[in-house]
Amino acid sequence: MDNKGLTVNVFDLNTGLTTYENASYVRITSKDYNLLVMIDYLPIIGEIQGKVDIKIGDEELTIENIKASFMNSNNVFNLMIQGDLNE
């Protein structure tokens, strides 16, 4: 299997499911901890209250001021945002 990066699935109530392919990393900055998820990172599950940065190529997508749950397994990172992003 030739993995070039992470698949990142982001679900929120505004846009539904958005998938990003070949992400270099996902940086989680929560009120309690910081975490950098990269390719072949161990399986994890948790909650975040803070922000998430997703690095795809030369661009970085930032989602701020969120409360969400996340799961990483087999180079697929899932982020389920609670509530409305516009609040």
Summary of the structure (lengths in Angstrom):
residues: 87
radius of gyration: 12.2
end to end distance: 41.1
largest distance: 41.1
contacts: 229
relative contact order: 0.29
helix: 0%
strand: 70%
